[in-house]
Each structure stands twice: as structure tokens, then as C-alpha cells.
């Protein structure tokens, strides 16, 4: 495999996310569920070294999995309680990581043992030389192997891969440039984090300690644990990004997305069919689902906060998440909305069509409406059924987005081959509603839209 993967771009995004102040908060559950249990195990089982080591490695693997697995699915800023990791995956990851630790731990231990034996053999140059070689390779294994094991444990579910040299060869030979970038990002992320936060955190401890010595001591302990707590966050996310960058990032095709919807024909992906009279202008809109409504609102805020220079990376991450959850309506909406903002809008009509179809449901309709409004020039190419367009128009009216509602009503009635006079009446009605609602600009915009549609009419 070549070294032209997308990992290096993802690694930069991981480090940027890691340097955000929220990472300090992410470290709190790591301390509670990782560092404290490990300390407790070592205190209880210190006389049983094998059991102590086994349990410590197992808990370390669980901690790393909470960040590595979500990152491999595109969620590069996942916290401990990320929804991108399923039940039971952490334990399976921990066992894979434990097996790999044994596989590299035995050779490392033997090398260090031989280094000590050679050093104790005498001061002659031969013994010193052998001791130095054994020590060098042993230390290299202790430094490199744990971090590489995280990548391998993330990348495979097959135990047979763990016993093969192939994953190691891939990291050390086929993808050597990405492996170097992996360690550089790891070291650079830690150094920059402490360059940015060390002084403010120390001043904070000093100030709190001066006002409340007990609280200052508690926060001081937290800061002492912070470097160890931050390690699985950065290493796990980078390992997951390494795996994500090595995958083909393609949006799965949706059934029926290639063919435009035909008026009167059944559309299996649409939530309403054009020949169904379920929607009437007077029928009330169904109530929104609060949980979905909150998630939709948070997604819109998240997308709005993404600067233009990070759009490509954000789109790549969303497409990675879609590989793991191809039917997730929020990810489909995120992809469509990011493509609306992207410079190149190739494929936007298909992405927007899918995003609108799956989100034109109570609680998620705001996502569908936002896609419809933002997709601009791609709007005429949307393969939406007339029933969906009518639902969209009614929802836009409820938001007082009268101009967008006029476009949706026109598209719906055109598909249904409604008499042009009926179309004009509906749009004039919308213009009047906008005027009454105090939205004179929307009313004027609808009238200009009418003039373009029917230039021969006054």
C-alpha cells in the first residue's frame, strides 16, 4: 500500500481537537475509569505480578478503545461516552491489545535480559557492544510497539491478524511515512498542549490554593494525573485516524437515488407518495420529537461553527462515519450541508436528495429545510417526490420562510402538472401571507419569482 493516504490531514485535525480546552474535561472520565482502577489493581494485586499486569493491560486497552474506535469511524473528537462505539467493542479491543502486548512484550523482555547479562559479563568491548545492541532494540520495542499495537488492534477484528507479521510490515514498510507522522503528531501534540496550558493551569492552582488550600491540593493532584490521563485520548484518536485514513472514503449509494422521482410513481425512499392525499394545507403538522429536535439543533450549530478552511476535513470525517452507519440520518444531513458550503459541489444534488428524504420527519425537519434552502443551484435537480416537496413547503411556511416555501410549492405542483393558474394563486396567497406576517422582503421576492415564472402575466 502506498503512502498517499489521508491520515496526515486527519492527524492535524486530531491534534487541533486535542488542543481544545474541552480535552481537559475529557480527561476526567479517563482518570475515574482508567487511572484510579489501575492504581487500585496495583495496590491490591502487587504480590501477583502476572494478574496485576494482565488487569492493568486490560483496563488500558478499554481506555484506548474509547477513543480509537470512534476515531476510526470518523469521530475524531469523541469523548469517553461516544455513541460511535457499540457495546462490547471495548472489551474485544482490550483483549486484542493484550494479545499484541504479550507478543511484543516477550521479545522486549528477553532483549533487556540479555542486555543485562552481557553487561555483567565484563568490561571488554564485546560484552559492552552486545549489551548496547540488546538494550537499543529492547528500548525501541518498549517505545514503538505499544503505540503501533493500538493501530493494529483498531484495524482488525480477526485474531489471526494478530499472530501475523503482516500488520507490522504494513506499518513499518508499506506505510512508513504515515507511521512517522503518527509518532510526530503524538509527540508534537503533547509538547504543544503543555506549552499552551502548563502556565495557565499552574497559575490556576496557585490562585485556588491561596484562597482554599484544600481545593488547591485536590486540583494539584488532578494536574499531576493529567499527563497520564491525556495519553489514551491522543494516542487512541491518532490510531483511529490512521485506520480511517487508510480506508476508501465513499458515500454509499442510496437505493433509488440515481433515478429522479416520477410524478404519480411510488417512491420507496420517500416518506409520502405524490398520489396520497394525506397532506392537506389545513392539516396540522405532526409534533416534533424533542430528542431528535435537540440533536438536529446541535448539528446545525456544529456545522455553522466549522471554518471554511476545515470544510474538506469535516466532510471527510462525516463520510468516514457514514461507512460505519450508512443509514444514520444525522450523518447524511451533515454531508449534504457540508457539501452545500464546499467550493466544489459535484454530487450535491444526490447528497441533498438523500439528506432531505431521510430527515423530513418530526424532530429532524429543520435539517431537511436547511438542506433545501442551502443547496441553491442544485435545487432543480433534486429527485424528490411531489409529496415530499409539499411537506417541505408546509414546514417552511411554518418557519415563515415564505420565499423558500414558494419554490417548494412550485416544484411540487410542477411535478403534479397542476394548472398554471392554480400555481399562481398559491404563490400569490403566500406573498399575501408574508406581507401580513410583516415580511415585506419575502413578499416582494415571491412576486419577482412569479414574474420569472409567468413573464406574460401581470
C-alpha positions in Angstrom: 0.0 0.0 0.0 1.3 3.5 -0.8 1.9 6.4 1.5 -0.7 8.7 -0.2 -3.4 8.0 2.4 -5.4 10.8 4.0 -4.0 10.1 7.5 -1.7 13.1 7.7 -4.5 15.6 7.2 -6.6 13.7 9.8 -3.7 13.7 12.2 -3.6 17.5 12.0 -7.3 17.6 12.8 -6.8 15.3 15.8 -4.1 17.5 17.3 -6.3 20.6 16.8 -9.1 18.9 18.6 -6.8 17.7 21.3 -5.5 21.2 22.0 -9.1 22.5 22.5 -9.8 23.3 26.2 -12.6 20.7 26.2 -9.9 18.0 26.2 -9.2 18.7 29.8 -12.8 17.9 30.6 -12.5 14.7 28.5 -9.6 13.6 30.8 -11.9 13.4 33.9 -13.6 10.1 33.0 -10.2 8.7 31.9 -9.0 9.4 35.5 -12.1 7.9 37.0 -12.3 4.8 34.8 -8.7 4.2 33.9 -6.0 5.7 36.2 -7.8 5.1 39.5 -8.7 1.4 38.7 -5.1 0.7 37.6 -3.8 2.3 40.8 -6.3 0.2 42.8 -5.3 -3.0 41.0 -1.6 -2.4 41.6 -2.3 -1.8 45.3 -4.4 -5.0 45.7 -2.5 -7.4 43.5 1.0 -6.2 43.8 2.1 -9.6 45.0 0.6 -11.3 42.0 2.6 -9.7 39.2 1.0 -11.7 36.3 -2.6 -10.9 37.4 -1.6 -7.3 38.1 -0.1 -6.9 34.6 -3.0 -8.6 32.9 -5.7 -6.5 34.6 -3.7 -3.2 34.0 -3.3 -4.0 30.3 -6.9 -4.9 30.0 -8.1 -1.6 31.5 -5.5 0.3 29.4 -7.0 -1.3 26.3 -10.5 -0.3 27.3 -9.4 3.3 27.8 -7.7 3.4 24.4 -10.7 1.8 22.7 -13.0 4.6 23.9 -11.1 7.0 21.6 -9.6 4.8 18.9 -12.7 3.0 17.6 -14.8 6.2 17.3 -11.9 7.9 15.5 -11.6 5.0 13.1 -15.2 5.8 12.1 -14.5 9.5 11.6 -15.4 10.8 15.1 -12.1 12.4 15.8 -13.2 14.4 18.8 -15.0 11.6 20.6 -15.2 11.6 24.3 -15.4 8.6 26.7 -19.1 8.2 26.2 -19.2 8.5 22.4 -22.1 6.9 20.6 -19.7 5.8 17.8 -18.7 2.8 19.8 -21.0 -0.2 20.4 -21.5 -2.3 23.5 -18.8 -5.0 23.9 -16.4 -3.4 21.4 -14.1 -2.0 24.2 -13.6 -5.4 25.8 -12.8 -7.1 22.5 -10.4 -4.3 21.7 -8.8 -4.7 25.1 -8.2 -8.5 24.5 -6.7 -7.8 21.1 -4.4 -5.2 22.6 -3.5 -7.6 25.4 -2.5 -10.3 22.9 -0.4 -7.9 21.0 1.3 -6.7 24.2 2.3 -10.2 25.1 3.6 -10.8 21.6 6.0 -7.8 21.7 6.5 -7.9 25.5 8.2 -11.3 25.5 10.9 -10.3 22.9 11.4 -6.9 24.6 11.9 -8.6 28.0 14.3 -11.1 26.5 16.3 -8.3 24.9 16.6 -6.4 28.1 17.5 -9.6 30.0 20.3 -10.3 27.5 21.5 -6.7 27.7 21.9 -7.0 31.5 23.6 -10.4 31.1 26.1 -9.1 28.6 26.8 -6.0 30.7 27.6 -8.2 33.7 30.0 -10.3 31.6 32.9 -8.0 31.9 34.3 -4.6 30.8 35.6 -5.9 27.4 34.4 -4.3 24.2 32.5 -7.4 23.0 30.2 -7.6 26.1 29.6 -3.8 26.0 28.8 -4.0 22.3 26.3 -6.8 22.7 24.8 -5.1 25.7 24.3 -1.9 23.8 22.7 -3.6 20.8 20.3 -5.6 23.0 19.4 -2.5 25.1 18.8 -0.4 22.0 16.4 -2.9 20.4 14.7 -3.6 23.7 14.1 0.1 24.4 12.9 0.7 20.8 10.3 -2.1 21.2 9.1 -0.6 24.5 8.7 2.8 22.9 7.2 1.9 19.5 5.4 -1.3 19.9 2.7 -0.2 22.4 1.6 2.7 20.1 1.7 0.5 17.0 -0.3 -2.1 18.8 -3.2 0.4 19.2 -3.4 0.8 15.5 -3.4 -2.9 14.8 -6.0 -3.6 17.5 -8.2 -0.9 15.9 -7.7 -2.0 12.4 -8.6 -5.7 12.7 -11.2 -7.9 14.3 -9.6 -11.1 13.2 -7.4 -12.8 15.8 -5.4 -14.4 13.1 -4.1 -11.0 12.0 -2.7 -10.5 15.5 -0.4 -13.5 15.1 0.8 -12.5 11.6 3.8 -10.2 10.8 1.8 -8.6 8.0 0.2 -5.8 10.1 3.7 -4.9 11.5 5.2 -4.9 8.0 2.5 -2.7 6.7 3.1 -0.1 9.4 6.9 -0.3 9.2 7.4 -0.7 5.5 4.3 0.0 3.4 3.1 2.9 5.4 6.3 4.1 7.0 5.7 7.7 6.2 2.3 7.7 7.9 3.9 5.8 10.8 6.5 8.6 11.2 3.7 11.2 11.0 1.8 9.2 13.7 4.6 9.4 16.2 5.4 13.0 15.2 1.8 14.1 15.8 1.8 12.2 19.1 4.9 13.9 20.4 4.1 17.3 18.9 0.5 17.2 20.4 1.8 16.5 23.9 4.5 19.2 23.7 2.2 21.9 22.3 -0.5 21.0 24.8 1.8 21.6 27.7 3.3 24.7 26.1 -0.2 26.2 25.8 -1.8 25.0 29.1 1.0 24.4 31.6 1.4 28.0 32.8 -2.3 28.8 33.0 -3.0 25.6 34.9 -0.2 26.3 37.3 -1.4 29.8 37.9 -4.9 28.5 38.4 -3.7 26.0 41.1 -1.7 28.8 42.8 -4.7 31.1 42.9 -7.2 28.4 44.2 -4.6 27.2 46.7 -4.2 30.7 48.1 -8.0 31.0 48.6 -8.7 27.4 49.6 -5.7 25.2 50.4 -7.8 22.0 50.4 -9.2 22.7 46.9 -5.8 23.7 45.6 -4.3 20.4 46.7 -7.2 18.5 45.0 -6.7 20.4 41.7 -2.9 19.9 42.1 -3.4 16.1 42.2 -5.7 16.4 39.2 -2.9 18.2 37.3 -0.4 15.6 38.3 -2.6 12.9 36.8 -3.5 15.0 33.7 -0.5 14.0 31.6 -1.3 10.3 32.1 -5.0 10.8 31.5 -4.4 12.7 28.3 -2.2 9.9 26.8 -5.0 7.5 25.8 -7.0 10.4 24.4 -4.3 11.5 21.9 -2.9 8.0 21.1 -6.4 6.5 20.7 -7.6 9.2 18.4 -4.4 9.2 16.3 -4.6 5.4 15.9 -8.2 5.6 14.9 -7.4 8.4 12.4 -4.6 6.2 11.0 -7.1 3.5 10.3 -9.7 6.0 8.9 -7.1 7.5 6.6 -6.4 4.0 5.2 -10.0 3.4 4.1 -11.8 4.3 0.9 -14.0 7.3 1.8 -17.0 6.9 -0.5 -20.6 7.7 0.3 -22.7 4.5 -0.1 -25.3 4.8 -2.9 -28.8 5.0 -1.7 -31.4 2.9 -3.4 -33.3 4.9 -6.0 -31.0 8.0 -5.7 -29.8 7.7 -9.3 -33.3 8.0 -10.8 -35.4 11.1 -10.5 -38.8 10.6 -8.9 -41.7 10.5 -11.4 -45.0 12.2 -10.6 -47.6 9.7 -9.5 -45.0 6.9 -9.1 -44.3 5.2 -5.8 -41.0 6.3 -4.3 -39.9 3.8 -1.7 -37.4 6.2 -0.1 -39.9 9.0 0.3 -41.9 9.4 3.4 -45.0 10.4 1.4 -46.1 9.4 -2.1 -47.3 12.0 -4.6 -50.7 10.3 -5.1 -51.5 10.1 -1.4 -53.9 12.8 -0.2 -52.5 12.5 3.4 -51.2 16.1 3.2 -53.7 19.0 3.0 -52.9 22.6 3.5 -55.2 22.7 6.6 -53.9 19.5 8.3 -51.7 20.3 11.3 -48.0 19.4 11.2 -47.1 16.4 13.5 -45.3 17.4 16.7 -41.5 17.3 16.7 -39.6 14.6 18.7 -37.7 16.5 21.4 -34.6 14.3 21.4 -34.2 14.4 17.6 -35.0 18.1 17.6 -32.2 18.8 20.1 -29.7 16.6 18.1 -30.7 18.4 14.9 -30.2 21.8 16.5 -26.8 20.8 17.9 -25.7 19.5 14.4 -26.7 22.8 12.8 -24.6 24.7 15.4 -21.7 22.4 14.9 -21.7 22.9 11.1 -22.1 26.6 11.4 -19.0 26.8 13.6 -16.8 25.0 11.1 -14.5 27.5 9.4 -14.2 27.3 5.6 -10.6 26.0 5.6 -11.7 23.0 7.6 -14.7 22.0 5.4 -12.8 19.4 3.4 -11.6 17.6 6.5 -15.1 17.9 8.1 -16.6 16.3 5.0 -14.1 13.5 5.0 -14.8 12.8 8.7 -18.5 12.7 8.1 -18.1 10.3 5.1 -15.9 8.1 7.3 -18.7 7.9 10.0 -21.2 7.1 7.2 -19.1 4.0 6.3 -19.9 2.6 9.8 -23.5 3.9 9.9 -24.8 4.2 6.4 -28.4 4.9 7.3 -27.8 7.5 10.0 -30.0 10.5 9.1 -27.9 13.0 11.0 -24.7 12.0 9.2 -26.5 12.1 5.8 -27.7 15.6 6.7 -24.2 16.7 7.8 -22.7 15.5 4.5 -25.3 17.3 2.4 -25.0 20.6 4.5 -21.2 20.5 4.3 -21.4 19.9 0.5 -23.7 22.9 0.2 -20.8 25.0 1.7 -18.0 23.4 -0.3 -16.3 25.0 -3.3 -16.9 22.0 -5.5 -20.5 20.9 -5.4 -20.2 17.8 -7.6 -22.7 15.2 -6.3 -24.6 17.8 -4.2 -27.9 17.1 -5.9 -27.7 13.4 -4.9 -26.5 14.1 -1.3 -29.1 16.7 -0.8 -31.9 14.5 -2.1 -30.9 11.7 0.3 -30.4 14.1 3.2 -33.9 15.7 2.7 -35.7 12.4 2.2 -34.4 10.7 5.4 -34.8 13.9 7.6 -38.3 15.0 6.5 -39.6 13.6 9.8 -40.8 15.1 13.1 -37.8 16.3 15.0 -35.4 16.4 12.0 -37.4 18.6 9.6 -35.2 21.6 10.4 -32.2 19.7 8.9 -34.2 18.9 5.7 -35.3 22.5 5.4 -31.8 23.8 5.9 -30.5 21.4 3.1 -33.3 22.6 0.8 -32.6 26.2 1.4 -28.8 25.9 1.2 -28.4 23.7 -1.9 -29.0 26.6 -4.2 -28.4 25.9 -7.8 -28.7 22.1 -7.2 -32.3 22.5 -6.1 -33.9 22.0 -9.5 -32.0 18.6 -9.8 -33.4 17.2 -6.6 -35.1 13.9 -7.1 -37.8 14.5 -4.6 -41.4 13.2 -4.9 -44.2 15.7 -5.0 -45.5 14.5 -1.6 -42.1 15.3 0.0 -42.0 18.7 -1.7 -45.4 19.5 -0.3 -44.3 18.5 3.2 -41.2 20.7 2.8 -43.3 23.7 1.6 -45.7 23.4 4.5 -42.9 23.2 7.0 -41.1 26.2 5.5 -44.3 28.1 5.8 -44.5 27.2 9.5 -40.9 28.7 9.8 -42.1 31.9 8.0 -39.6 31.1 5.2 -42.1 32.1 2.6 -39.7 32.5 -0.4 -38.3 29.0 0.1 -41.8 27.7 0.6 -42.8 29.3 -2.7 -40.0 27.4 -4.5 -41.0 24.1 -2.9 -44.7 24.6 -3.7 -43.8 25.4 -7.4 -41.6 22.3 -7.6 -44.4 20.1 -6.1 -47.1 21.4 -8.3 -44.9 21.2 -11.4 -44.3 17.6 -10.8 -48.1 17.0 -10.4 -48.7 19.0 -13.6 -51.1 21.4 -11.8 -52.8 24.1 -13.9 -50.5 27.2 -14.0 -53.4 29.4 -12.7 -53.5 27.3 -9.6 -49.8 27.7 -9.2 -50.1 31.5 -9.5 -52.9 31.6 -7.0 -50.9 29.6 -4.4 -47.9 31.8 -4.8 -50.0 35.0 -4.6 -51.5 33.6 -1.4 -48.0 33.0 0.0 -47.0 36.6 -0.9 -50.1 37.9 0.9 -49.3 35.7 4.0 -45.7 37.0 4.0 -47.0 40.6 3.9 -49.4 40.0 6.8 -46.6 38.4 8.8 -44.5 41.6 8.4 -42.1 40.0 6.0 -42.3 42.5 3.1 -39.0 41.4 1.6 -40.2 37.8 1.3 -43.4 39.0 -0.3 -41.5 41.1 -2.8 -39.2 38.2 -3.5 -42.2 35.9 -4.2 -43.7 38.5 -6.6 -40.3 38.6 -8.5 -40.3 34.8 -8.6 -43.9 34.9 -10.1 -42.7 37.3 -12.8 -39.9 35.0 -13.8 -42.3 32.0 -13.9 -45.1 33.8 -15.8 -43.5 36.8 -17.6 -46.5 37.2 -19.8 -48.9 37.8 -16.9 -49.1 41.0 -14.8 
